[in-house]
Amino acid sequence: MTRTEILDELQKLPMGERLAIAEAALHLIREELRKADAPLERAKKTEQLAAAAKALLPDYSLAGELTMFARTQR
């Protein structure tokens, strides 16, 4: 079915049904976009976690204890 045919058929429907179809179509599009973005979001999160771990590496290397955090706890 072509776009024109779909639009012609939509015009024949009552306004409420047209709105319901539009909402359903938007939901499908959002879901598709969310699925497409998921791998990018996962990669971004992994990159951020790696950067945070790298930044904390010196703290973990000091005599086997997080001395900076141990001092603030007392």
N, C-alpha and C positions, 0 to 999 in steps of 0.2 A: 504494500500500500504506500502510495506517495504522500508526501507532506501535505500537498493540496487536498488529497482525498481525505486524509485524517482531519484536517481543519474543516472541510465541508461537512463531515459527519459530526464533528463536535458542535457545529452551529445548530444542528438539529436537536441537540440534547438540551434539557432544562439547565438553567444556570447552576443549580446545586450540583448536578452530576458533572458538569464541566469543571467546576471548582474541585470536586473530589478527584477527578482524573488528573487535573493539573498538580494537585498535592501529591498524588501517588507517583506521578512522573518525576517531580522534584525529589521525592524520597529516594527513588531508584537512582537518580543522578548523584545525589549526595552520598549514597552508600557506595556507588562505584568510585567516586572520587576519594572517599575515605579508604577504600581498599587499595587504591593506586598509591595513596600517600603513605600507607603504613610502612612499607620497606624504607622509605626516605626518613620517616620519623624514627624508626628503629636505628638506622645508621647514624642519625644525628645524636640520638641519646647515647649510643655506644661511644661516639667520638667525645661527647661531653664527659662521660664517666672516665674514659681513658685519660683525658686532660686533667681531671680532678685527681685521679690516682697518681699521675705523674707529679702533680704539684705537691702532694702529700708525701711523696717518697722520702725526702730528707727527714721528715718527722718520724717515720717508721725506722729509719736507719740509725737513729741515735740510741745506742746502748740497749736496743731491743725493747724500749718502752717509749710511750708517747709522753715524754717529760713535760712538754709544753701544756698538754691537757691535764696531766697529773697535778701540776702546780695550781692550775685554776680551780680544781675540784676541792682543794683543802680549805 
